[in-house]
Amino acid sequence: MKKNLVVLGAVALSAAAAVPALALENEFHGMYRAYGYVSNAHTGGGTFNLKTDGQDRTNSYMEQRARLQYIAKASDDLKLVTHFELDSLFGGQNGGKYTNTTDSGSLDADGVTLETKNVYLDFNIPSAPVNVKLGVQPYADAYMGTFGNFDGAGAYATGKFGAFTPSVGWFRVNEDKNLAYPIGKLTTDLITADVKFAVNKDVTVGANYIYMGNDGRTGNSTVADAALPNAEKVHTFGLNASAKVGPAALNAFAAYQFGDYKDATNQELSAYAGAVTAKIKAGPGNVNLAALYLSGDDTAPAANHKQEGWQSLASNGTTSYFNAANTWLLIRNGACINTSASIGTNDLTKGGRGLMGFFAGYEGSAGKVFYAANAGYAQTAEERGNEDGAIGTEVNATVGYKLYDNMSASINYAHAFLGKGMNSTTASERIPGGASDAADPYAAFVRIDYAF
């Protein structure tokens, strides 16, 4: 028996030695973030409800998010990137985004909460200065998030040729699998092209193009191919620049959209957007300034009408941001987790009316203490009928402490003073998402951050 075991062991070792060695480097990264909220407007998840003045509607809750990233790195030229997310509302919630069957915050935990954020192959083309990402990956537009910053399935290639950095990509962001049509027939696709040129170490200029094609979704399997609505085709061209001038870091973009826009009717699209941001070193911290304009339409969609409202990738705003605002109520903050909602439920263009905003703030630190204060004003770019375009003014402040190099805790408060466009007692004067005699929304919260 011992002799047989020795022979088997020798055979196994020989077989193992005959297999080429694969040197695989494993990387693990991630983050944990928790919030404890007290708010009269945030209700947990993606909802934001303005309340009539005098109503007792103070919500208090805790939520958390963890992200776990595993990278299987075969070499500097080849790796697989995976990224997963786990969200929980403390105590769970029956109905809505969180339920006792899917939320680990419920009694005795055991919820199924693991979400896929990214799974993609990241590799360099041999003997060429080109990197390719294939799979479900993050994408950030060149318009500061006003069109769409998202995770999506596609392919993206980036080259590096001296001062030029060109990129091209394709994403399929929707596939309506209807058995009446071949798969790939009813889809929404993005084609992107981007080029940046480094003028010098302080100045970079760029140009960007995004094509969004919607091949006429009907949701009705009885409709013949010939009866499909005309495809939606939106073209977005933009220019952008960044520069460091003395103590200031400046960024700007301007973009124009045209094509065939489809809502209840088919319309010709002509819209534009632009923004400027500045971060200026001042004392122990930085002054932050930002201005944003998204064109709007002064009439509701109608047949044979030119649509002049800026279009984002998702009409409900779920993939649209303007993080430079540094607000929590007027425009949602990029640091939001499960509670990711703002006035108008994240729709930057307020139902096609557009947006104009001005924002300013200061951030700094002293030892392990960090702090920030911001103010911002927003209104619609266009009004409809008797509407008032004023959305409101927000002020917010943060004070935090760095407990460890990679862990911090902070207390935060944000308050918005609503404009007449959001709380008018006359329905015809209100912007969608407003409420009659609505109370000014506020949010007070404690935040814990850990990253590794």
Secondary structure as GFF3:
##gff-version 3
##sequence-region A 1 452
A	DSSP	alpha_helix	2	18	.	.	.	ID=ss1
A	DSSP	beta_strand	25	39	.	.	.	ID=ss2
A	DSSP	beta_strand	59	75	.	.	.	ID=ss3
A	DSSP	beta_strand	78	89	.	.	.	ID=ss4
A	DSSP	beta_strand	114	124	.	.	.	ID=ss5
A	DSSP	beta_strand	130	140	.	.	.	ID=ss6
A	DSSP	beta_strand	149	159	.	.	.	ID=ss7
A	DSSP	beta_strand	164	175	.	.	.	ID=ss8
A	DSSP	beta_strand	187	198	.	.	.	ID=ss9
A	DSSP	beta_strand	203	214	.	.	.	ID=ss10
A	DSSP	three_ten_helix	225	227	.	.	.	ID=ss11
A	DSSP	beta_strand	232	245	.	.	.	ID=ss12
A	DSSP	beta_strand	248	262	.	.	.	ID=ss13
A	DSSP	beta_strand	266	282	.	.	.	ID=ss14
A	DSSP	beta_strand	285	294	.	.	.	ID=ss15
A	DSSP	beta_strand	306	307	.	.	.	ID=ss16
A	DSSP	three_ten_helix	323	325	.	.	.	ID=ss17
A	DSSP	beta_strand	355	366	.	.	.	ID=ss18
A	DSSP	beta_strand	369	379	.	.	.	ID=ss19
A	DSSP	beta_strand	390	404	.	.	.	ID=ss20
A	DSSP	beta_strand	407	418	.	.	.	ID=ss21
A	DSSP	alpha_helix	420	423	.	.	.	ID=ss22
A	DSSP	three_ten_helix	427	429	.	.	.	ID=ss23
A	DSSP	beta_strand	442	451	.	.	.	ID=ss24
###
